[in-house]
Each structure stands twice: as C-alpha cells, then as structure tokens.
Amino acid sequence: MGRCNGRCTLVGFACLQLIAALERQIFDFLAYQWAPILANFLHIMAVILGIFGTVQYRSKYLILYAVWLMLWVGWNSFIICFYLEVGHLSQDRDFIMTFNTSLHRSWWMENGPGCLVTPVINSHLALEDHHVITVTGCLLDYQYIEVVSSAMQIFLALFGFVYACYVSKVFMEEEDSFDFIGGFDSYGYQAPQKISHLQLQPLYTEHDLGGIRKTASQRCRIL
C-alpha cells in the first residue's frame, strides 16, 4: 500500500508540474521569451519521462527525472533573481530571455491584473518598427507575477524530487530481490538433482556359488 501511495503521489505532482509548465509555456510564447520557451519544453519532456517511469516501474527514468528537477530548480531560481534584479542582474538585459532577437518582455507587463496601457505617440525613444507605452494601475507588477510563477515551479520540483528518489529506491530494491520463474526458495521449485552412476556389484562370487552347489548336492545324497 505504501508503494502505491508513493507512486500515486508522484504521478499527481508530475501532472501538476505538467499543467503549470504548459500554462507557463503559453505566456512565454506570447511574449517571445525564447530562453524560457526552450527550458519549458525540456521540462515538459522530463515530466512526461518521469510519469512514464513511474507507471512502468523504470527506476532509471525516475533518476533522470530527479536530476532534471534539480536543474529546473536552479533555472527558476535564476529567473527569480533576474526579475528582482539581484546582484548584477538587470531587466535591461532582456537579451538573456529573448536571445537578443527582439525587445519583448514578460507578457504580464502589459496584461497584468488592472493594468492600463497607454501608447506614447511620436516618441523619440521608440526604435524602428517599435512604439513606446506607459503601463499604470497594475494591481501586481509583472515581475512579481513571474517570481510567484517560478516559486511555484520550485515548490513542485522539490516535492517531485523527494518522491522520485523514494519511488526509484523502492523500484531498485524490488529489482534486486526479484527472482525469475516466480522465485527459487526452499518452499518453491527445486532443481532436479544429478543421479550419480552406481556400479553394480554381484551379490555372490563364483567361489560362493561353488560352495552353494556343493552343499546342495550333499543334501540331495542324504535324501
């Protein structure tokens, strides 16, 4: 029962990770954030691999899934530091997220809750084929939305890592204790023993037979 509970819990967390990753992938696509798009794609593949390994009792797949979760925690920690501008990180270096292919930023910057977007016409700050906007009235700034999203990913990844290690350990123990053909034990199947070839020996020698015949002939004479 404990093993089943561990597997079911791991599958549940993996499904939550898959839903959260798909949701995040959609908004990153809308914002043309190519680095997060690539990371989300790899994460989705790893989660699917983890679900497959859990259902099919494949401990190696779960180990790969657990290793990826540690990398995923590191990536989301970097995103949190990036949007909070920790250390030398700055949001002005948006080429980190877009591979320097566009000037787009987080989708929540213009579409956050309560945000009012106002275009600035004829602004000298606008580059070619771009426009300047002002965003006001947001109930929650876009960087904090990104931080909350990454924190949720870290939370799910840590729990998934713990259960992946536990379930993979259970699978490996079962593989070590498994015996083919139902298991060979003292109450089960026993292999046939080899029959040693015994050399047949006569019960009586020729000398003994001669004595027996002589005794029988004497008895006949007496009779």
N, C-alpha and C positions, 0 to 999 in steps of 0.2 A: 504493500500500500504506500510506503514511504517513497519508493522509487517512482511509482505512478504520479504521486503528488508533485515530486520534483520535476518530472518531465512535463506535466500539465502546466505547472507554474512557469517553466522556462518557455514553453510554447506561447503562453499568454503574454509574457513580457516581450517575446520576439514579435508577436503580432502587433503589440502597441508600438514597438520600435518601427515596424514596417509602416504603420499608419502615419506616425509622426514624421518619418523620413519622406514619405510620398507628399504629405502636406507641405513640408519644407521645400521639397524639390519644385513644386508648382510655383511657389512665390519666388524662388531663386531664378526660375526660368523667366518669369515676368520681369524680373529686374536685370536679366542678362548677367548674373553673377556666375561666371564660368567656373571659377575655382570651387565654390560650394556645390555647383551642379555636378562636377566630377566626383567630389567627395561623397555627395549624397548617393550617386549611382553605385559607387563601390560599397557603400554602407548597405544599400538595398540588396546587392548581390550577397554580401556576407550574412545578412539576416536570413535570407532565403536558404543559404547553405546551412546556417545553424538550425533552422526549422527542419530541414531535410535530415540532418544528422541526428536530431532528437527523435524524430519519428522512426527512422531506420536503424537506430542504435549504432551510429557511426561515431566513435569517440574522436577519431582524427578530425572530422569535420567540426566537431564542437571545440577542439583545441584551436583550430584556425579561426573559428568564430570568436573565441575568447581573446586571442591575440589581436584581432582586428578591433575589438571593443576598446582595448587599451589605447590603440592608435586613434580611435574615434573620440575618446575622452580627451586626448591631447589636442586634437583638431578643434573641438568645441571650446576647450579652454583658451586656445589662441583666438577664436572668434570673440569670446567674451573680453579678453584683453584688448583686442583690436577696437571694438566699439566703445569700450570705456577709456581708450587711449592710455593704457597702462605703459609706463616706461617711455620708450622712444616710438611706440606705435602711434600712428595718426590716421584719422579717417581721410585726410587729404591724399594719402597714398592709396587711392582706390584701385590702382592698377593691380594691387595684390589680389583683389577679388575678381577683377574682370580680365586679367592677363593683358591689361593695357590696350584692350580692343574697343573700349567705349568709356563714357563718363557716367554710366548709370550707377546708382547706388541702391540701397535696400528699397524694396517695393513699399515697405511700410512708411517710408519717408513722406510720400505724397498721399498714401491711402490709409494712414493710421486712423484710429477712432477719434472722431471730432475734428480732423484736420481740414483746414480751409486753404486751398491752393489758389494763389493769385499770380498770374503771369505778369512779368515786368516787360513792357513793350519798349522797343528801341533801346535796349540796354547795351552799353559799350562793353560789358563784361562777357556777353554771350559770344561764344565761338561760332564758327561757321556751322550751319545746319543745327544749331542748338538755341535754346532760349533760357532765360532766367526766370525763376519763380520764387515766390515767398510762401512759406508754409506757416500758418498760425492756427491757434486754437486747439492744438492736439491735446487730447486727454493724457496720452502717454507717448513720449518721444520714441521715434523708431529704433534708436539704439538700445533702449531698454526692452523693447519687444524682442529684438534679436538676442539680447542677453538672456531673457526668460526662456526663449526657444532653445538656446544652447544649453542652458542649465537643465531643462527637462530632458534633453538628449543625454546629458551626462548622468542624470539620475537613473534613467532606464538602462544605460550602458553598464553602470556599476552593478545594479541588481542582476542584469543579464550575465555579467562576467562571473558573479558568485555562483549562480545556479548552473552556468555552463561548466564551471570547474567541478561542481558537485556531481552533476549528472554524468560527465565524462569519466570521473573517478569510479562511479558505480558501474558504468559500462565496461571499463577496463578490468575491474575486479571480476565481473561476470565472464569476460573473455578468458581470464586466467584460470578460473575454476571450471570452465566448460570442458566436458569430455565428449568425444564423438560417440555415436551409436548409443545415445542415452546415458553414457557414463559407465565406466567399469568400476564397480565397487564389490565389497565382499558379499553382498546380497543380490547382486545382479549377474550379468553374464560372465562366465568364466571360460577362458580359452581351454580347448582340449589339451590334455597332457600327452606328451610323446610316449608311445609304447616302446619300451626297450625290448630288443630281440633276445629272448632267452634260449639258451642252447639246451636241447632235450637230452637227458641222460637216461640210459636204460635202468630199470629197477633191479634187474638181476644180471650178473655177468655170466659168461659161458661156464666158468667154474661152478658157480652156484647152480646153474641149470643141470650140469652133470651130476652133482650131488643129489639134486631132487629126483632125477631119473633113477639113480641107483637105489635110493630109498624106496621109490615106488615099486621097482622090480622085486626087491626083497619082500615087501609086503604082499605082493602077488604070490610069491613062492610059499609063504607061510599059509596063505589062504588055500 
